[in-house]
């Protein structure tokens, strides 16, 4: 693996790689296409526009945009100028954005016109003032001090040279999903993007310039950023972007219209697609491989997907802190129900409560050491020290490793249950429930019984038109797992609480039980 030069700017790195592909399509969104030459030209114009607006090196810019061709232009334009984009979830509340503006001290905002009213509400609530707004596709007259994105680019000449950033300079921020407490501003470097492409995108996914990539995970997520920018642009591939929510119908339309060869999704999405009556035939799509992350993929879902499409789902685990996947299955080496083996370049340890490595087969806390780890959480020394421990990053997940070196998810550290003195993985019980033909989704938490002992409780969402009884589902689990693992309590619900990434928020179910 080659090392990076002392001066390294990731945007310039991508532009240099693709100057021989200037006419090749880089992005396709709902409005049109963007070639590699246009991507570089527009990003460098934005870099100049940001500097003309008074922004300086390492100042932050809030990036609040729907997935579309202006998103990669904005992200790479900031990097090229040495300005730090803070990519944020587009589904949050004005209070969330007010917090992020104040916390990041963003000096400007790049915003989609559809999100401008929410942003203005946030700015009115917070005490932090920004210098300027750049509005993509404005819905009407612009507020005072704002610039139309297109007009700003048209008025600027491309910045002639990139900022002389170093590989370890702060490059961009991502906020944690905020499933508990305030979101944490995770600070990543220019080099971290390069490392994820070199260690995972190229050798594990095997992407080439002939691929067409499509990610259900949005670009403001660490997972989506790699899928739809870092990895495909590192090999000259084409990317399909979608502004709307990745519903099964919306996803299917892009599969059929644009014929992506690689699709990046999450378990919840794959389950919803398989349950849809509009699932396309194998012959209607061009998928050669799918990737899954965000939460562990039940083997039953992966097997049904492969049976229908003849296409493997490569399950892996990554995190905002490590930027992308560090344990993964490989094409041709998929062990369904596991997360696979460590990605080359990353070291993995499973540690017990005493901090020492656990034996194979035992549940341990997951620690990772690798070159794509974030620098810190901004202005949060306590959390930074807890998560970034020397060269190691504490993930907050629990895993087991088998004798063959495959890792299997055992839940979040705060989600694990101890029943009769034995650890029970909520995910294991959930995955078993989902094997029942009537079950769409399930979430398992701990619930105290009349004697104050922790037992498992399952919340179950049934498929449309399907029926099942509590006793039927309990017996179903009992037949497939050790008897102590079956859910003593079971409740049917219409939906499960989730983060914007689609992860189940078990802590909300626990809070609900306390209030009952």
N, C-alpha and C positions, 0 to 999 in steps of 0.2 A: 504494500500500500504506500503510495507516494505521500510525501508530506507537503503541507501548504507553504507557500512563500510568506515572508514576513508581512508583506502588504497583500491583503486579499479582500476583495469586494465581491460578494456573491452575485449581485446583479450583473456586474461586468463579466464575471466568470461565465454566466449563462449566455450573455450576449455574444461573447467571443466564441463560445462553442458552436453557436448557431448562425454565425454570419454567412456561412456557406449554404444556409437553408432559408435565405431571406424571403423567398417566394412561397415557402411551404407553410401550410396552415398550422398555427400554434393553438388557437382557440376557436371554438364554435359556441356561441350563446344564442339566446332566443332572438337577437336582433341581427346577427350576421357573423362574419368570420374575421379573424385577426391573424395576419401572417407573422412570421418571426421578425421580418424586417419592420413591420408596423409596430409590433410589440416593443422593440428596442427604441424606435423613433419616439413613440408616445411616452414611454417611461422616462426617457431622457428629457423630453419637453416638460413633463411633470416635475422632474427634479429641478429644472431651471425655474419653473413657476413657483415652487415651494421656496427656493432661495430668494427669488424676487419678492416674495411675500414677507421676507424677513426671518425665515427660519434658519437656524444654525445647526452645526454638527451636533448629533446626539440628542437634540430636542425631540420630544415625542409628538406624534400625529395620531389622533384616534382614527382608525379605519373602520367605519361603520357602513358597510356596503353589502348589498345582495350579490350572490355569485353571478358574475357576468364578466365581459371582457375588460371592463374598467377596473376590476379587482386586481388582477395581476399587474396591470399597468401601474396602479397606485402603490402596491407593495414593493415592486421592483424599482419604481421611481424614487421612493423613499430611500431604499437601500443604496441606490446609485449615488444619491446626494449625501449619504452618511447620516441621514435623518432616520429616526426610529419609529416605524409603524407599530401601532398598538392595535392588533386585530381583535375585534370584539364580536360577540354573538349578536345576531340581528333580531333575536326573539325576546330580548330583555325589556325591563320596564324603565321609565324615565328615571326613577330613583337609582337603578343600577348604573345607568349611564352617567348620572350626576356624580355618583361615587367614583366611577372610573376616570372621568374627566379631572376630578380633584386629585385623586390618588396618583394618576400618571402625570399630572400637570401638563397635559397636552396643549401645545401652542396653536394647533390647527386641527380641523376635522375634515376628513374625506368621507362624504355621506351620499348614499343613494337618495334620490328625490322622494321616493316612497317612504323613507324613514326620517325625512326632515322634520315633520311635525313632532315626532317622538323626541328627536334630538333637541328641538327648540324648547320643549317642555322640560327636558333634563337641564338644559342650560339656565332656564329660569329658576329652577329649584336649587341649583348649586351656586357656590360662591366663586368658582373658578372661571375666569374669562379667557377665551381663546382669541388669537389674532385674526383668524380668517376661516371661512368655510369654503370648501370646494364641493359643489353639488352636481352629482351625476344625474342626468335626466330630470332636471327640475320640473315639478308639476305645475308651476306657475311663476309669478314674480318672485324674485329672490329677496331674502331678508337683507337688511343693511349690512354691508361689509362682506357679503358672500360673493363668490364667483362661480359662474357656470363652468363645469369641468371642461367641456369642449372648447369654450371660448378661451380659457386659461391656457390650454395646450396650443391652440391656434396662434395665440399671441406670443408664445415663447419659442426661442430657438433651442434646439437640443443642447443640453449641457455637454460641453466638449470633452470632458474627462470625468471619471468617477472620483468620488472622495477617496483619499488615500487611507482607507480603513485597514486595520489589522485583523487577522483572523479571529482574535479573541475580543475584538471590540463589540460592545452591545449592538446587535443588529436589529432585533425586533422583540416585541413582547407578545405573549399570549396570556389570557386570564384563565385560571382554573375554572372548572364548570360550576363551582360554588354550591355543590350539593350539601355542604355543611358550612355555615358561617359565611363571612365576606369572601368574594373571589380574591385569589392571590395573583399578583402581577408577576408572571414568570419571565425572567430576562434571559434571552438566548442570543448567541453570537452569530456572526457571519459564517464561521466555520461549521457550526452545528448543522446547518442545512446541507452543506457539502458532505459531511460525514454520513448523514442518513441516506443520501443517494448512493454513496460509495459502498456502504456496508449492507444496505437492505434493498434499495430500489433496483440497483443493477444486478447484484449477484443472486438475490433471493427471488425477486419478482421476474427478473430476466427481461425487463422492458427494452424495446428497441424502437427505432424511429418509425417502424411500420405499425406500431400499436396506436389504437384510439382509446384513450382512458376516460372513464366517467366515474365520478365519485358522488355517492349519495351524501356522504359527510361533507359539510360545507368547508370552505377554505379558511374560515376563522378558527377551525379546530386544528390541533396539531396533526391529527390523522388526515384530514382533508387537505391541509397545506402540502403535505408530502405527496399525496395522491394526485392532486390537480395542478401542482406547480413544480415542486422540487424534483420529483422523479421523472415525469414526462419531459420537462424542459432540459433535463440533464442528458437526455438521449435523442432529443429532436422529435418526440412523438406529438400527437394531436390530442387535445383535451376538449371534452364536451362539458359545458357549464350550464347549470339550471338554477334560475333564481327562485322558483317556487319550491314548496315543501316536497321532499322525495316520497310522495305517496306511491303505492304500487302502479296506479294508472300513469302517473307522470313519468315514472321510471321506465315503464314498458314502452311509452311513446319514444323516448330517446333511444332505447335499445333497438327498436325497429327502424326508426328514421335515420339514425347516425351510425348504426352498426358498431358500437364500441367492442373492442376485443378484450378489454380488461375492465371489470367493474369492482368498485370498492364500496362495501356496505357494512352493515352491522346486524347482529343476530335478530333484533326486533324487526328490522326491515325485511330480511330474508324470510322470516316466519310469515309476515304479512303478505309478501308476494306469493309464497307457496299456497296461502289460503285464498288467494284471489281467483275468482272464476275467469278473469281475463288474462291469466298467465299465458304468455306466448308459447307457441310450439318451438321445439328445439331448432327447427329449420328456419324460423323467422329471425333468429338472432345470430351474432357472430362471436359470441363469448368464447374465449379460449381459457380464461382463468378468472376467478373472483377472489377477492380478499375480504376478510372480516376482522374487525377489531372493535374496541370500545367496551365490550364485555365478552365473556367466554361464549363460544359458539357450541350449542348442544349438538352432539354427533348426529342425532336423529334428523335435525334440520339439514345438515350438510349432506347426509346420505340421500335424502329425498331430492335435494336440489341437483345432486350429481346424477341421480337416476333419471331426472327429467331432461336436464340440459347436457349431460355428458361432460360436465365441467366441474373441476375441483374448486372448493372454497378453501383458501389458504388462511387458516385462523392464526392470529398472533396477538400479542399484547404489547402495547406501548403506553406512553403517558405524556401529559403536557410537559412534565419535568425532563423527560428523556427525548422529547420531540417526536419520536416515531417508534416503530416496532423493534423490540430487542429480543423477544423469544418468538419463534414462528415455526409453523409447519412449512415444508417445501414442496414445490410442484413435484409430483411423483413419489413423495415421501410424506404422505398425510396420514396421521394416526387420529382418526375422528374421536372427539371427546377430549383430546389433549390440545395444549397450546403449542406443542412442538418442542424444539430444542433451541438453545441460545444462538442468536445471530452472531456470526464470526465478528470479532472485534469487541464483543461485550462479555463481561464476566458476570455470572449469576451466583448468588448464595442464598440459601434458605436457612434462616436462623431461628432458634428457639427463644423462649422467654429469657433465657440466661445469656443471650447474645452469641451463642456458639452454633456452628452449623449442625443441622439435624441430619439424621440418617435417611437413606432412601425409604420412601413410603410414609414418612412422618410429615405432618403439616408444619410449615415454617413460614416466617415473615420473609417476603421477597426483597432482596437488595440487588442493585445493579451497579456495575462500574463500566463506563464507556465514554467515548469522546464527545457524544452529543448532549451530555448533561447540561442543564441550565446553570447559569452563574449563581442565581439567588432568586428569592422572592423580594420584590422591591419594597423597601421600608418595612420589612417584617423579619427582624433578626431571629426571633424565637422560632418561628416556623422554618426559616432557612436552616438554622442549626439542627433542628429535628429531622429535616428531610435530607439535606446535603451534608453527609458525614464523611469528611475527608474526601477520598475519591469515590465513595459509595453514595448511591441515592436510595433512600428508603421509599418503597413504592406504596405501602399501605395495603398491599394484597397478601393473601396467604396462598401458598402453593404446596404441592407435593411433587417429588421427582421419582420416577420409577427406575429400576435397575438398568434400563436401556437409555436413560438420559432424557426421557420425555417429561415435560412439566404439565401438570394438570391443575387447573384453577380450583381453589377451595374457598373462595369468598374474600370479601374485604376484611381487614383486620377487625373493624367494628361491626361486621355483620356475622362473623362466625358464632356458632352456638355451641354451648357445652351441655349436652344432655346426658344425664346419669354419669357425669364425669368424663364423657367422651366427646371430642369435637365432632360436630355435624356441619357439613357444608350446605348452606342454603341452596347454592347453585346445583349441587348434586340432586337434591330433592326436587327443585324446580325442573331440571332437565328430565327427570324421570316422569314427572307429571305431564310434561309436554309431549311425551311419547304416546299419551292417550289420544285417540283420534278426535275426541271432542274438545280438547284443551288448546286454546290459542296461546295464552301466556299464563305465567304463574310467578308469584313472589312469596318467599318464605322468610319469616322472622321468628324470634323467640317470644313466647308468651308464658307468663307464670300461671301454673295451675292453682287449684284451691289450697295446695300445701306449700305454695311459694317456690315450687321447682320449675325450672325452665323446660318447656316442651316446644315443639315446632308447631307453627300455625301457617297455613297456606292460604293465600288469596289467589283465586282462580278466575280467569276470564275465559269463557267458553266461545267457541267459534259460532258465527251466526247460524241459527237453525239447529245447532247441536244441543244435546242434552246429556247430563250425567248427574249422579247423586253423590253426596258426601261419602257414603259408605263405599260406593263403587270406586271412587278415586283413592280413598285410603287403602282399600284392599289392593288396588293396582300398584301402589308404591310398595306396600308390604311384600308383595310377591317378587319385587325386583331389587330391593335394598335390604340391608340388615333391619330387623323389626323395630329397633329403637329409633330409626330414622324417619318412619312414616309420620305424616302430620297428624298430631292428636286433635288439632282444631283445623277446620276448613271453612272458608267463606267465599261465596261466589260474588264477584264484583263486575261492574260494567267496564272498568278500565283501571289501570295501575298508574300511580303518580310517577312521573319521569322528569329527568332533566331535559334541557333543550337538545342534548345529544342523543336522547332516547334511552339513557340508562335509568333503570328502575331505582327510585328513591325509597329504599327500605326504611330509612330513618323516619319518613313521613308516615309510613304504616305503623312504626313503633309508637310515634307520637299519638296517632289515632287510637291505638289500643290503650295507652295510658289515660286518655281522656274519656274512654268508654265506661 
